[in-house]
């Protein structure tokens, strides 16, 4: 069965071994079975900049549930494939995850990206694949995970996860810590989930360890109290977030807008993400004065 995959991606030009935007184009493809929006499996110092991946749906494999199509996949196979970055990208209505870093052998940075409405059949709320906004690591729960000797420490910064079917920001049984800086989670079943695997020899889930969470915001998770789950605070650095804070009660008055339609606004002429008021803290909010959330770029020092 043929499926039509439509996604918008920037035309990329390789300069000094890095991918940079030249100009934007709209790409329409008709492929058989599956298509991930963007899939990186090798190479170093690649910059995936200002790209959109949406309406990608796998209606063939795994009982047509849609579990093999992410918006963006970062899966470098070699420990030498360092320096890869996703920046200014959006992923929505993808049948599996928005961003997926499972089985990555080298650290990846996801910076200033938005992920929303993933895990559904496109343009519906019919369940499909996993549906995580940012699946930032892991090597599965098999007996012999293909993990490198030195577990990469990925970075997720200034990103937004909204109304994904499963989780917003997820450590995905990772075998080490992840750096989470100034991200915002909204209306995901759990906005932040730090679940780790115990070690490479034992396929046991444990509360998250070695994570660093600074400047993050969680608002209105779909599950009561699921602002952040599955974390061992004593084994992580958790500071200056909306959760675990004396000022942690948030209301809609803390934000300029809760209009989710703004997430699909047209990009700027130069290809950058649009300037929107969605989940941007108002100046009278303690979130603004504390410079928390995806709209504030802060040089976080551990």
C-alpha positions as CSV (number, residue, x, y, z in Angstrom):
1,X,0.0,0.0,0.0
2,X,1.3,3.4,-0.9
3,X,1.1,6.3,1.6
4,X,1.7,9.9,0.9
5,X,4.3,11.5,3.2
6,X,4.4,15.3,3.2
7,X,6.9,17.2,5.2
8,X,8.7,20.5,5.0
9,X,12.4,20.5,5.3
10,X,15.1,23.1,4.7
11,X,17.4,22.6,1.7
12,X,20.7,21.9,3.2
13,X,24.2,22.7,2.0
14,X,27.3,21.1,3.4
15,X,29.9,23.7,4.5
16,X,33.0,22.7,6.6
17,X,31.4,19.4,7.4
18,X,28.3,21.0,8.9
19,X,24.8,21.2,7.4
20,X,23.4,24.7,7.2
21,X,20.2,26.1,5.7
22,X,20.4,27.6,2.3
23,X,16.7,28.1,1.6
24,X,13.4,26.4,2.3
25,X,11.5,24.2,0.1
26,X,8.4,22.0,0.4
27,X,9.0,18.3,-0.3
28,X,6.2,15.9,-1.3
29,X,7.0,12.3,-1.6
30,X,5.0,9.1,-2.2
31,X,6.8,6.1,-0.7
32,X,5.9,2.6,0.1
33,X,5.3,1.6,3.7
34,X,7.3,4.0,5.9
35,X,9.1,7.3,6.0
36,X,10.7,9.0,9.0
37,X,10.9,12.8,8.6
38,X,14.7,13.0,9.1
39,X,17.0,10.1,10.1
40,X,20.7,10.6,11.1
41,X,22.7,7.5,11.4
42,X,26.3,8.5,10.8
43,X,28.6,11.5,10.4
44,X,29.8,14.3,12.8
45,X,29.2,18.0,13.3
46,X,26.0,18.0,11.3
47,X,23.5,20.8,12.1
48,X,19.9,20.1,11.2
49,X,18.5,23.6,11.2
50,X,15.0,25.0,11.0
51,X,13.3,21.9,9.6
52,X,9.7,20.7,10.0
53,X,8.5,17.1,10.0
54,X,4.8,16.4,10.2
55,X,2.0,14.1,9.1
56,X,4.4,11.2,8.8
57,X,2.6,7.9,9.4
58,X,3.5,4.2,9.2
59,X,0.4,2.3,8.3
60,X,2.1,-0.9,7.4
61,X,4.4,-2.4,10.0
62,X,3.7,-3.6,13.5
63,X,0.1,-4.2,12.9
64,X,-0.4,-0.8,11.2
65,X,-0.1,1.0,14.6
66,X,2.3,3.6,13.3
67,X,5.2,2.7,15.6
68,X,8.2,3.2,13.2
69,X,7.8,6.8,12.1
70,X,9.4,9.6,14.1
71,X,9.7,13.2,13.1
72,X,13.5,13.3,13.7
73,X,15.8,10.4,14.5
74,X,19.3,10.8,15.8
75,X,21.0,7.5,15.9
76,X,24.8,7.8,15.2
77,X,26.3,4.4,15.2
78,X,29.9,5.4,16.0
79,X,31.3,7.0,19.2
80,X,33.2,9.3,16.9
81,X,30.0,10.7,15.4
82,X,30.0,13.7,17.7
83,X,28.8,17.3,17.4
84,X,25.4,16.6,15.8
85,X,22.7,19.1,16.6
86,X,19.0,19.6,15.9
87,X,18.1,23.2,16.2
88,X,14.9,25.2,15.5
89,X,13.0,22.2,14.3
90,X,9.3,21.2,14.7
91,X,7.7,17.8,14.8
92,X,4.0,17.2,14.9
93,X,1.4,14.6,13.9
94,X,4.0,12.0,13.5
95,X,2.7,8.5,14.3
96,X,5.5,7.5,16.7
97,X,7.8,10.1,18.5
98,X,8.7,13.7,17.7
99,X,12.4,13.3,18.4
100,X,14.1,10.0,19.1
101,X,17.7,9.4,20.2
102,X,17.5,5.7,21.0
103,X,20.7,3.7,20.4
104,X,22.8,6.8,19.8
105,X,26.5,6.0,20.4
106,X,27.6,9.7,20.6
107,X,26.0,12.7,22.3
108,X,23.5,14.8,20.5
109,X,22.1,18.2,21.2
110,X,18.4,19.1,20.6
111,X,18.1,22.9,21.0
112,X,15.1,25.2,20.6
113,X,12.8,22.6,19.0
114,X,9.0,22.0,19.4
115,X,7.3,18.7,19.5
116,X,3.5,18.3,19.7
117,X,0.6,16.0,18.8
118,X,2.9,13.0,18.2
119,X,1.7,9.4,18.7
120,X,-1.5,9.7,16.8
121,X,-2.7,9.1,13.3
122,X,-2.1,12.5,11.6
123,X,-4.8,15.1,12.1
124,X,-6.7,12.9,14.6
125,X,-6.5,11.8,18.2
126,X,-6.6,8.1,17.2
127,X,-3.7,6.3,19.0
128,X,-0.8,5.2,16.9
129,X,2.8,4.7,18.1
130,X,4.6,5.6,21.3
131,X,3.9,9.3,21.2
132,X,6.8,10.9,23.1
133,X,7.8,14.4,22.4
134,X,11.5,14.1,23.1
135,X,12.8,10.5,23.6
136,X,16.3,11.5,24.6
137,X,18.3,8.3,24.8
138,X,18.2,4.6,25.8
139,X,19.2,1.3,24.3
140,X,16.1,-0.7,24.9
141,X,15.4,-3.3,27.6
142,X,16.8,-6.4,25.8
143,X,19.3,-8.8,27.2
144,X,22.2,-7.4,25.2
145,X,21.7,-3.7,24.5
146,X,24.0,-2.2,21.9
147,X,25.4,0.5,24.1
148,X,28.8,2.1,23.9
149,X,31.3,1.8,26.8
150,X,31.0,5.5,27.5
151,X,27.3,6.4,27.6
152,X,26.6,9.7,25.8
153,X,25.2,12.6,27.8
154,X,22.7,14.2,25.5
155,X,21.5,17.8,25.8
156,X,17.9,19.0,25.4
157,X,17.6,22.7,25.8
158,X,14.9,25.4,25.3
159,X,12.5,22.9,23.8
160,X,8.7,22.6,24.0
161,X,6.7,19.4,24.3
162,X,2.9,19.9,24.1
163,X,0.0,17.4,24.1
164,X,1.9,14.3,23.0
165,X,0.1,11.0,23.5
166,X,2.6,9.5,25.9
167,X,5.3,11.6,27.5
168,X,6.8,15.1,27.0
169,X,10.5,14.7,27.9
170,X,11.7,11.1,28.4
171,X,15.0,9.5,29.4
172,X,13.7,6.2,27.9
173,X,15.7,3.8,30.1
174,X,18.9,5.6,29.4
175,X,22.1,4.2,31.0
176,X,23.3,7.6,32.2
177,X,22.3,11.1,32.8
178,X,20.9,13.7,30.3
179,X,21.1,17.5,30.5
180,X,17.7,19.2,30.5
181,X,17.9,23.0,30.3
182,X,15.0,25.5,30.1
183,X,12.4,23.2,28.6
184,X,8.6,23.5,28.9
185,X,6.2,20.6,29.1
186,X,2.4,21.1,28.7
187,X,-0.5,18.7,28.6
188,X,1.5,15.5,28.2
189,X,0.4,12.5,30.4
190,X,3.7,13.1,32.2
191,X,5.7,16.2,31.2
192,X,9.1,15.0,32.4
193,X,9.9,11.3,32.9
194,X,13.5,10.5,34.0
195,X,13.3,6.7,34.0
196,X,16.7,4.9,33.7
197,X,17.8,1.3,33.2
198,X,19.8,0.1,36.2
199,X,22.9,-1.0,34.2
200,X,23.8,-2.7,31.0
201,X,23.8,-6.2,32.6
202,X,20.5,-5.8,34.4
203,X,17.4,-5.1,32.4
204,X,15.6,-3.4,35.4
205,X,14.0,0.0,35.4
206,X,15.1,2.4,38.2
207,X,14.4,5.9,39.2
208,X,16.4,8.4,37.1
209,X,20.0,9.1,38.1
210,X,22.7,11.5,37.0
211,X,20.3,13.8,35.2
212,X,20.7,17.6,35.4
213,X,17.5,19.6,35.3
214,X,17.8,23.4,35.4
215,X,15.2,26.0,34.5
216,X,12.5,23.7,33.3
217,X,8.7,24.4,33.4
218,X,5.8,21.9,33.7
219,X,2.2,23.0,33.4
220,X,-1.0,21.0,33.4
221,X,0.2,17.4,32.9
222,X,-2.7,15.1,32.0
223,X,-2.0,12.9,34.9
224,X,-2.4,14.5,38.3
225,X,1.0,15.3,39.8
226,X,3.0,14.1,36.8
227,X,5.0,17.2,36.4
228,X,8.1,15.1,36.8
229,X,8.1,11.3,37.5
230,X,10.5,8.4,38.0
231,X,13.4,10.4,39.3
232,X,15.8,9.9,42.3
233,X,16.5,13.5,43.3
234,X,19.3,12.5,45.5
235,X,21.2,11.2,42.5
236,X,20.4,14.1,40.2
237,X,21.0,17.9,40.0
238,X,17.6,19.5,40.1
239,X,17.5,23.2,40.6
240,X,15.5,26.3,39.5
241,X,12.6,24.5,38.0
242,X,8.8,25.1,38.3
243,X,8.5,21.7,40.0
244,X,10.0,21.1,43.5
245,X,9.7,24.9,44.0
246,X,8.0,26.8,46.8
247,X,6.4,28.9,44.0
248,X,5.2,25.8,42.1
249,X,1.5,26.7,41.8
250,X,1.0,27.8,38.2
251,X,-2.1,29.2,36.5
252,X,-3.0,30.3,33.0
253,X,-2.4,33.8,34.2
254,X,1.3,33.1,34.3
255,X,1.4,32.8,30.5
256,X,0.7,35.2,27.7
257,X,-1.3,32.6,25.7
258,X,-2.4,29.0,25.8
259,X,-3.4,29.0,22.1
260,X,-1.9,25.8,20.7
261,X,-2.7,26.8,17.1
262,X,0.2,29.2,17.3
263,X,2.6,26.3,17.2
264,X,1.9,25.8,13.5
265,X,2.4,29.5,12.6
266,X,4.4,30.1,9.5
267,X,8.2,30.4,9.9
268,X,10.0,33.7,9.5
269,X,11.4,34.7,6.2
270,X,14.8,33.5,7.2
271,X,13.5,30.1,8.2
272,X,13.6,30.5,12.0
273,X,10.7,29.5,14.2
274,X,8.0,32.1,14.6
275,X,7.9,34.4,17.6
276,X,4.7,33.3,19.4
277,X,3.1,34.0,22.8
278,X,2.2,30.4,23.5
279,X,3.4,29.4,27.0
280,X,5.6,32.5,27.2
281,X,5.6,33.7,30.8
282,X,4.1,37.2,31.4
283,X,6.4,39.7,32.9
284,X,4.5,39.7,36.2
285,X,5.1,35.9,36.7
286,X,7.8,34.5,38.8
287,X,8.7,32.3,35.8
288,X,9.7,35.4,33.9
289,X,11.8,36.9,36.7
290,X,13.5,33.5,37.3
291,X,14.0,33.0,33.5
292,X,12.4,29.6,33.4
293,X,11.1,27.8,30.4
294,X,11.7,27.4,26.7
295,X,11.5,31.1,25.8
296,X,14.5,32.0,28.0
297,X,18.0,31.3,26.9
298,X,20.2,31.1,29.9
299,X,23.8,29.9,30.3
300,X,23.1,27.3,32.9
301,X,26.0,26.4,35.2
302,X,25.8,23.2,37.2
